[in-house]
Amino acid sequence: MDQETETTTPDTPTLADRLAQATQSLADALASLDGQFASIHAKIDRIVAAVDDGELLAKPAEKNDAPPTAELQASSALHNKLAELEKANHDLKAQSAAARRKTLSPMITALLAKEGVEGDALIETPVVEKALAGLSIEQRIAVKAELARAGILV
């Protein structure tokens, strides 16, 4: 009982042709991607140039006595409005920092009152150290952190 095993080997020219086609497809895809990259790069360059030109045109027109165009007037108005809004934002931030709530927990207020320290006044560090002498280190850290958060610790 002899059985012959047939081994099928792929046709070498067919395999080589398929590899060549795959290589060509990859080369075409790479060329397409390269073209898209070049197109996007050109668009970015145009955008950058437009922004740069817009800034360069606005500055000489302000220096010259030539009448400003409507576009430059609108740009100038927007810059002025931006400056006003930034100033208002800065002022509001300063007001909010000054009006920050400065309250302490009842426990800390009671602890400071035992040492004769008013809770709303600014407290100096040596006074706090004396008042907190009976507490553990962790409790001292917690009290000092709360005082600092409230803006009372000097």
C-alpha positions as CSV (number, residue, x, y, z in Angstrom):
1,M,0.0,0.0,0.0
2,D,2.0,2.8,-1.3
3,Q,0.5,6.2,-1.0
4,E,2.1,9.1,-2.8
5,T,2.0,12.5,-1.2
6,E,1.6,15.3,-3.6
7,T,3.2,18.5,-2.5
8,T,1.8,21.5,-4.3
9,T,4.2,24.3,-4.7
10,P,2.8,27.7,-5.7
11,D,3.7,28.8,-9.1
12,T,6.8,31.0,-8.6
13,P,6.0,33.4,-11.4
14,T,2.5,33.9,-10.2
15,L,3.7,34.6,-6.6
16,A,6.3,37.1,-7.9
17,D,3.6,38.9,-10.0
18,R,1.4,39.2,-7.0
19,L,4.2,40.6,-4.9
20,A,5.1,43.1,-7.6
21,Q,1.4,44.2,-7.7
22,A,1.3,44.6,-4.0
23,T,4.5,46.6,-4.0
24,Q,3.1,48.8,-6.8
25,S,-0.1,49.4,-4.8
26,L,1.9,50.4,-1.8
27,A,4.0,52.8,-3.9
28,D,0.8,54.4,-5.3
29,A,-0.7,54.8,-1.8
30,L,2.6,56.4,-0.6
31,A,2.6,58.8,-3.6
32,S,-1.1,59.7,-2.8
33,L,-0.3,60.3,0.9
34,D,2.7,62.4,-0.1
35,G,0.5,64.5,-2.4
36,Q,-2.0,65.0,0.4
37,F,0.7,66.1,2.8
38,A,2.1,68.6,0.3
39,S,-1.5,70.0,-0.2
40,I,-2.0,70.4,3.5
41,H,1.4,71.9,4.0
42,A,0.6,74.5,1.3
43,K,-2.7,75.4,2.9
44,I,-1.0,75.9,6.3
45,D,1.6,78.1,4.6
46,R,-1.2,80.2,3.1
47,I,-2.9,80.6,6.4
48,V,0.3,81.6,8.2
49,A,1.1,84.1,5.4
50,A,-2.5,85.5,5.7
51,V,-2.1,86.0,9.4
52,D,1.3,87.6,9.1
53,D,0.2,89.9,6.3
54,G,-2.9,91.0,8.3
55,E,-0.6,92.0,11.2
56,L,1.9,93.7,8.9
57,L,-0.8,95.7,7.1
58,A,-2.4,96.9,10.3
59,K,0.8,98.4,11.8
60,P,1.9,100.6,8.9
61,A,-1.6,101.9,8.4
62,E,-1.7,103.1,11.9
63,K,1.7,104.9,11.5
64,N,0.8,106.6,8.2
65,D,-1.6,109.4,7.8
66,A,-3.5,107.4,5.2
67,P,-7.1,106.9,5.9
68,P,-7.8,103.6,7.6
69,T,-9.9,101.1,5.7
70,A,-13.1,99.7,7.3
71,E,-11.4,96.4,7.9
72,L,-8.5,98.1,9.8
73,Q,-11.1,100.2,11.8
74,A,-13.0,97.0,12.7
75,S,-9.7,95.3,13.7
76,S,-8.7,98.3,15.8
77,A,-12.1,98.3,17.5
78,L,-11.8,94.6,18.3
79,H,-8.3,95.2,19.8
80,N,-9.6,98.0,21.9
81,K,-12.6,95.9,23.0
82,L,-10.2,93.0,23.9
83,A,-8.0,95.3,25.9
84,E,-11.1,96.6,27.8
85,L,-12.3,93.1,28.5
86,E,-8.9,92.0,29.7
87,K,-8.8,94.9,32.1
88,A,-12.3,94.2,33.4
89,N,-11.3,90.5,33.9
90,H,-8.2,91.5,35.8
91,D,-10.3,93.9,38.0
92,L,-12.9,91.2,38.7
93,K,-10.2,88.7,39.7
94,A,-8.7,91.3,42.1
95,Q,-12.2,91.9,43.6
96,S,-12.9,88.2,44.0
97,A,-9.6,87.7,45.7
98,A,-10.4,90.5,48.1
99,A,-14.0,89.3,48.7
100,R,-13.1,85.7,49.3
101,R,-15.0,84.2,52.2
102,K,-12.8,84.1,55.3
103,T,-14.6,81.8,57.7
104,L,-13.2,79.2,60.1
105,S,-14.7,76.1,61.5
106,P,-16.3,76.4,65.0
107,M,-13.6,74.1,66.4
108,I,-10.8,76.3,65.3
109,T,-12.6,79.5,66.3
110,A,-13.2,78.0,69.8
111,L,-9.5,76.9,70.1
112,L,-8.3,80.4,69.1
113,A,-10.8,82.0,71.5
114,K,-9.4,80.1,74.4
115,E,-6.0,81.8,73.8
116,G,-7.7,85.2,73.4
117,V,-7.3,85.4,69.6
118,E,-10.2,87.0,67.6
119,G,-11.1,84.7,64.6
120,D,-11.6,87.5,62.1
121,A,-8.3,89.3,62.7
122,L,-5.0,88.5,61.0
123,I,-3.1,86.1,63.2
124,E,0.7,86.0,63.5
125,T,2.5,82.7,63.5
126,P,3.9,82.8,67.0
127,V,0.4,83.4,68.4
128,V,-0.9,80.4,66.4
129,E,2.1,78.2,67.7
130,K,1.2,79.1,71.3
131,A,-2.5,78.4,70.8
132,L,-1.8,75.1,69.1
133,A,0.8,73.8,71.6
134,G,-1.5,71.2,73.1
135,L,-2.4,69.6,69.7
136,S,-0.7,66.8,67.8
137,I,1.4,67.6,64.8
138,E,-1.3,66.4,62.4
139,Q,-3.9,68.6,64.1
140,R,-1.6,71.6,64.0
141,I,-1.0,71.1,60.3
142,A,-4.8,70.9,59.7
143,V,-5.5,74.0,61.7
144,K,-2.7,76.0,60.0
145,A,-3.9,74.8,56.5
146,E,-7.4,76.0,57.3
147,L,-6.1,79.4,58.6
148,A,-4.0,79.8,55.5
149,R,-7.0,78.9,53.3
150,A,-9.1,81.5,55.0
151,G,-6.4,84.1,54.5
152,I,-6.1,84.8,58.3
153,L,-2.6,83.4,58.9
154,V,0.2,86.0,58.5
